[in-house]
Amino acid sequence: MTMVRIPPVLRPDAGGQRQVTVDATTVREALKKLVAEYPGLEGRVLIEGRLPEYMNVFVDGDDVRLHAGLETPVTQDSALLILPAVAGG
């Protein structure tokens, strides 16, 4: 199962979980299953089936936007990291 790491800022909407595992073959499928399990993440992780501009997703350390985006393949050994961009001044 693919491990999805949840950053601290999203944990309240993910039942306080640091990581969850999902059975998926693509990033899109993994995120849809994550949102199905934790509906509070909807609109933060996926908006109308797309990644928000401020949301970065990495599979095994590689930015999915440099690969196939949400169609980037994942395996049962993959680690998926969701990382919201941080801004401030």
C-alpha positions as CSV (number, residue, x, y, z in Angstrom):
1,M,0.0,0.0,0.0
2,T,1.2,3.5,-0.8
3,M,2.1,5.6,2.3
4,V,0.8,9.1,2.3
5,R,2.5,11.5,4.7
6,I,0.3,14.2,6.1
7,P,2.0,17.5,7.1
8,P,1.2,19.1,10.5
9,V,-1.0,21.8,8.9
10,L,-3.3,19.2,7.4
11,R,-3.4,16.8,10.3
12,P,-6.5,18.3,12.0
13,D,-8.5,17.5,8.8
14,A,-7.0,14.0,8.7
15,G,-8.0,12.9,12.1
16,G,-4.6,13.8,13.5
17,Q,-2.8,11.2,11.4
18,R,0.8,11.7,10.4
19,Q,0.5,9.1,7.7
20,V,-2.0,6.8,6.1
21,T,-1.8,4.0,3.6
22,V,-4.0,3.7,0.6
23,D,-4.2,1.1,-2.2
24,A,-3.6,3.1,-5.4
25,T,-1.8,3.0,-8.7
26,T,-1.6,6.8,-9.4
27,V,-1.3,9.9,-7.4
28,R,-4.8,10.9,-8.3
29,E,-6.2,7.6,-7.1
30,A,-4.2,7.9,-3.8
31,L,-5.4,11.5,-3.2
32,K,-9.1,10.5,-4.0
33,K,-8.9,7.7,-1.5
34,L,-7.3,10.0,1.1
35,V,-10.1,12.5,0.6
36,A,-12.8,9.8,0.8
37,E,-11.4,8.6,4.1
38,Y,-10.9,12.2,5.4
39,P,-13.5,14.4,3.8
40,G,-12.1,17.5,5.7
41,L,-9.2,17.4,3.3
42,E,-11.4,17.9,0.2
43,G,-10.8,21.4,-1.1
44,R,-7.4,21.5,0.5
45,V,-5.7,18.5,-1.3
46,L,-7.9,18.3,-4.4
47,I,-10.1,21.0,-5.9
48,E,-12.5,19.8,-8.6
49,G,-10.1,16.9,-9.3
50,R,-7.0,19.1,-9.5
51,L,-4.1,20.0,-7.3
52,P,-4.4,23.5,-5.8
53,E,-1.6,25.8,-7.1
54,Y,-0.1,26.0,-3.6
55,M,-0.1,22.3,-3.0
56,N,3.1,20.3,-3.8
57,V,3.1,16.5,-4.0
58,F,6.1,14.4,-4.1
59,V,6.4,10.6,-4.9
60,D,9.6,9.1,-3.5
61,G,11.1,12.6,-3.3
62,D,10.2,13.6,-6.9
63,D,7.8,16.5,-7.6
64,V,4.8,15.1,-9.5
65,R,4.5,18.3,-11.6
66,L,7.9,17.3,-13.2
67,H,6.5,13.9,-14.2
68,A,2.9,13.0,-15.1
69,G,1.2,15.2,-12.5
70,L,-1.8,13.4,-10.9
71,E,-1.3,10.5,-13.3
72,T,2.2,9.8,-11.9
73,P,2.3,6.1,-11.0
74,V,2.7,4.9,-7.4
75,T,3.5,1.4,-6.1
76,Q,2.8,-0.3,-2.9
77,D,6.3,0.8,-1.8
78,S,5.9,4.4,-2.8
79,A,5.9,7.3,-0.3
80,L,3.7,10.2,-1.2
81,L,4.3,13.5,0.5
82,I,1.7,16.3,0.5
83,L,3.4,19.6,1.1
84,P,1.5,22.9,1.1
85,A,3.6,25.9,0.0
86,V,4.4,28.3,2.8
87,A,4.4,32.1,2.2
88,G,4.8,35.0,4.5
89,G,6.8,38.1,5.1
